[in-house]
Amino acid sequence: MAQMAQQHMAAAAKPDWETFARSFTFERLPADFHENPYPYYAALRTHDPVHRLDEEKILVMRYADVERIYKDPKTFSSDKTIEFGAKYGNSPLYEHHTTSLVFNDPPLHTRVRRLIAGALTPRAISEMESGVVDLVDHLLDQAEERGAIDLIDDYAAAIPVEVIGNLLQVPRSERGPLRGWSLAILGALEPFPSADKLEEGNAAVRDFLDYLAHLVADRRARPGDPDKDILTRLIQGEAGGERLSEKELLQNCIFILNAGHETTTNLIGNGLQLLIEWPEARRRLIEEPRLIRTAVEEMLRFESSNQLGNRIATAGFEMGGRVFPAGTQITLCIGSANRDPEQFPNPDVFDIARHPNRHLAFATGIHQCAGMNVARLEGRIAISRFLRRFPDYEPSAPPVRSQRVRFRGFTSIPVRLR
């Protein structure tokens, strides 16, 4: 009888994954979702991989479906005027997000991307390396003096703010507010932001625009080198080509900081935390430092900095055995796609030598991240040099996970340095 009772208790405690998948909504997340969403993603992938969020919205979980959407920008548009009109109303957040590169289709997307990419050539990125090394070593020197570090505030967040600040030639003395503005604007991208988050995001856009107006006026008067200074390049436009309007220019400067800051901060923080949680991987990377390139790719796959993307259908389409009409709003679950066993053998194993590794952390197709190789460079240098300097670092307090769905990372990872 006791054994039977235990069996009934075990059955009652076991999650009903199919019921969960059919009823999933971002409005009511499980208590432990932010800590570990991947079992819930797996349930959706298995039981309802093309999940209806409501009559007009679906959530797509499988790698093959997410990749298909990324590679068909004509059917699956990045335009956010409808979605963000309902979400933000007539507000600074609406104007920002409907003007920035990532949430637009050609021709605006093509013009802005080409200008940015022209300043991020392989040669230009290679020339950044020594500056990133110097920055990282300076931060590590400071940490060694203290004997402890918060991997987010003192390290991961400081690196991309400096790198993007250099690319836009923002005076170093004026970079203090940049991270706060970025976090507030991106925080309002959550599926259901609170009224306070919306207010903070709108205020950040207004403050950022006020600052940029002065910075742009100064750069027009004193241009920099367009091969290295993205702001000068955006102001001048292409030789003989169309220039950006003032609104397009300012809003895409905000986008460049946001895109380069949050994802890279999360890459570095998530990566160093993974090496705490997977000590065998840490030992192997110390013994085989040449694996840093594949290790960074695995960090991007295993804990994707950006977990969600969005599209809207311009025509009817079939997916998962069902037909959906034009106007369907689609949420792409990048975090789920990057753990799909149909694409990645043993997807829940952190394998720093994984190859091939065609993850979607930077998307794919025409919207693949223009700055992805800058982020990779920062990640490789920050993680490899930290590990070389402090191979036995260990937690000094529990890490604090950011309570966000779209962007996955930490707000604090305190460690002792050894």
N, C-alpha and C positions, 0 to 999 in steps of 0.2 A: 504493500500500500504506500509506504513511504517513497519507494522508487517511482511509482506511478504519479504521486503528487509532485515529485521533483520534475518529472517529464512534462507534466501540465504547466508547471511554473516556467520551465525553460521555453516551452512553446509560446506561452503568453508574453515572455520577455523578448522573443525574437521579433524584429521589426517586420511588418507586413509591407515589403518593399513595393509590391505591385500597387497596393492601395495608395501608398505614399506617392508613387510616380504619377498616378492618374489624377491626384488632387493637388499636385505641387503648385505653389504660388510664391513669388518673391515677397509678398506682403506678410506671410506667416511662415518664417523659416524655423527649422528645428533649433533648439537651444545651442547645440554644438556645431551648427553649420559653419560658422566662421572659422572655427578651429580646424575642422576637417570636412570639407564639402564633398570629397571624392566618393565616399560610399553612396551619397545621395545622387551624385552625377551618374554613377554606375547603375543605380536603380532606374533612373530615367532612360539611360542608354538601352537597357535591357527590355524594359516594359513599355516605354512610351517615348521613343527617341525623337519623334516630331510631336511635341507636346503642345496642346492648346492652352494658352494662358487666358484668353478670352475669345470672343467671336472674331476679333480682328488681329490677334497676336498669337504667334507660335514661338516655341523655344526649341532649337535644333541642337542635338547632343552628339551626333556621330561625326567622326573625322571626315568621312567621304562626303557627307552632306554639307558640312561647314566649308570644306575645300571647294566644292562645286559652287557654292554661293559666292565665295571670294573671287572665283575665276570667271564669273558671268556678271559683270557690272551692268550690262544692259538690262537684264531681267531683274537683278537685285541691286537696286540703287542705294547709294550712300546718302542721298538727300534727306535731311531731317526736318524740313519745314513743317510737315504734318505732325510728326511725333513730338518734336520739341515745342511746337505751337501749343499743343495740349498740355505739355509738361510745365513750360516756363511762362506762357503768355507773352505779352509784349514787354520784354525785360532785357537788361544787359546780357544775361546768360543766353537768351534766345538769339540775340544779334551776334554774340560771339560764336556760338556753336554752329549757327547756320552760315557763317562766313568762313570758318577755318577749313583748312585743307582736308582734314580727315573726314569731315561730314559733308563733303561735296562731290559732285560728279564732274567730268570734263564739261566745259573747257576751263573753269576756274581751277579745278584740281590739277589739270595738266600744266597750266601756267605757273602756279605756285610751286608745285613739286619740281618742275624743271629748274626753277631758280634756286631752290634749296639744294637740290642734288648737284648743281654746278659748283657749289662751295664745299661739297662733301665727296670729292673725288678720292680714289684710293691714295693718290699722292698727298692730298691735303690731310687725310686721316692719318697717314703715316707720319706726317710732320707734327701731328698733335702728340705723338707718343711720349716724347721726352718731357713735355710739359705736364702730362698726366702722371708720369713717373715721379717727377719732382713734387707735385701736389700730394700724391699718395705718401711718399716718403716723409714729407713734412708732417702730415697728419699722424703717421706712425711714430715719428720722433716725439710728438706731443703726447701720444698715448703711452709710450714707454716711460716717460717721466712720471706719469700718474700711476702707472701699473694697472690701470683699468680703463675701460672704454665702453660707451654705449655704441654698438655697431650701427645704429641708425643715426642718431643726432650728431655724434662725433665723427662719423666716418661715411657711411653709405650716402646720406643726404648731402654731405658737403661736397662730394666729388662732382656729380652732374651739375649742380648749381654753378660751380666754378667753370666747368667745361662749356656749358651753354652760355654763361655770362661772357666767356672769352669769344665764343662764336659770334655773339651779337655786339661784342665790344662794350658791354655795360661796365661803367666805372666800378672798380672793386668796392669803393666806399658806399655805393648805392645798391648793393646786392642783398642787403639784409632782409627786405620784405618779400623777395621773390618766392621763397619756398612757401611762406604762408599764403600768398596769393594763389599759388599753384594748387595747394592742398584744398583751399576753399572752393575753387572753381571745379576741380575734379570731383570733390566730395558731392557736389550737386548733380553729378552724372549717375549717381546710384539709382536703381530702378524706382525707389519710392523715397526721395529725400524729404526730410522734415521741413517745416516752414523756416526753422532756424537755419538749416543748411542752405536753403534757397536764398535767404537773406544774406548770409555770409558770402555765398557765391556771387550774388549780384554786386555786393559792395566791393568784392575783390576785383571784378571786371572793371568797375568804375575807377577804382584807385589805380589799377594797372594801366588803363587807357590814359588817365591823366599823366602818369609818369612817362609813358611811351611818347605822348605828344611832344614833350620837352626833349626826350632823347632823339626822336626822329628829326625835330627841327635843328638840333645841334649837328646831327650827322649830315643833314642836307647842306649845312654851312661848311662842315669840315668832313668830307667823305673819307672813308677808310679804303683799304685794299679789298675790292670785291671778290678776289680769289680766296680771301680768308675771313672777311667780315660779311656775314649773311645779311645783316641789316642794310649795309651799303648796297649789296647785290639786289635785295628786294626793292630798295628805293630806285635804283637806276634801271631795273628791268633788263630785258635782253636787248642786245644791240639791234636796233631797227625793229624791235618788237613792242607789243603792247605792255604798258606799265600797270601795276596794281593801283586801284583806287586807294584813297587814304584809309577808308574803312577796311578794305582787304589787307592793306599793309599792317595796320595796327593789330587787327584781330589775329593775323597769322604769326605775328611776333609773339603774342600770348600763347598761341598753339605750340610754337617751337619750344618755348620754355616748358610748358606743361608736358608735352610728349617726351622731351628729353630728360625731364627731372624725375617724374614719378616712376616710370618703368625701370629706369636704371637704378634708382634708389632701391626698389624692390628686388631687382636682380642681385645686387650686391648683398643686401640684407638676407634675402631668402637663401642665397648660396652659402653664406657663412653659417647660417643656422642649420642648413642641411648637413654641413660637414660636422656639426655637433651631434646631430641626430643619427648620422651614419658614420660611425668612427672608422669602419673598414674602408670606406671611400676616402676619408681624410688621410688615413695612413698610405693608401695607394697613391693619392695625389702628391703627397710629400715625397714618396719614393720615386714616382714617375711624373715629374713636373711638366713633361711634354704633353700630358693629357689635359692641360688646362683648357685647350680649345674645345675638346669634346665634353669636358666637365661643364663648361659654361653653357653649351647647348643643352645638356641634360638638365641643368638648373632651370633654364628657360622653359623646357618641356614639363618638368616635374612639378614646378610651382610657378606657373605662368603669371608674370607680373600683371598682365591684363587678362581677366577671365571672361569678359563678355564683349561682344560686338553687336552692331545693329544694322539692319538693312530694311528696305521696303520694296515689295514686288511691283514692278511696272507692268506685268502681264500675269495671267494665270499660269500656274505651274503644278507639277505633281511631285510629291515627296513623301516617302514612307507609306506608299500605297493610297494616298489621299490627294485630292485636287484642291488647291487653294486659289482664291481669286486675286486679281490685281488689287493692290492696296493693302495686302496682308503685311503687317509689321513683324519682322523676324529678329529674334534675339539669338545670336550665335554663341554657344557655350564653348569658348576656346579651351577652358580648363578641362572640360569633359573630352573634347576632341583629342587633346594631347595625352589623355589616359585611355584612349580607345584600344582595346586589345586586338582589334582587326588591323590596326596600323603598327602598334608597338608591342612586341612580345614582352611579357611580364611587365606591364605598364606601371605597376605600383612598386617596382623595384628601382631604386636610384642607382643607375649604372653610368659612372663617369666616362666609360669607354664606349658607350652605345653608338653603334653605327650600322646602318644609316639612321638619321634622326631628323626626319622631315617634319619637325614640329611647326605649329602655326602661331607661336607666340608673337611673331612679327607680322601676322597675316600672310597673304600671298596674293598674286595678281597685281593689278594697277595700284592697289592701296597698300602694298607691302611697305613697311615702315622705311621712310627715306633715311632716317638716322640710325638704322639698326647696326651698322658696322661701327659707328661711334660708341653705341651702347656696349657692343661686344668688346671693343678695345678697353673701355673703362672697366668692364666686368673682369676681363682677364688680368689686367694690371692690378686692380684693387684686391682681388681674391688671391692671386698667386703671391703678391708681395706681402700681404698680411700673413698668409700661411707660412711663408719662408721666415718671416720675422718672429712670429708667435705660434709655432706649430702646436703647442699644448694649451691654447686658450680654452677656457671653460666658463660655463655660466656662473655669474655671481648672484643672479636673481632670475625668476622666471621671465621669459620673453613676453611682451605684450602684443597680442595680435591686433592689427587694424580691423575694426568691425565693419568691413566693407565687402560687398559682393563683387563689384566690377574690378577693383584693383586689389590684388592680394599681396599683403606684406605685413610688416610690423611697425608699430610706433616706437618700440624700445626693445633692445636686446643687450642687456648689461652683461659684460664678461670681464673675467680676470685674465691678465696677460702673463703667460709663462714661456 
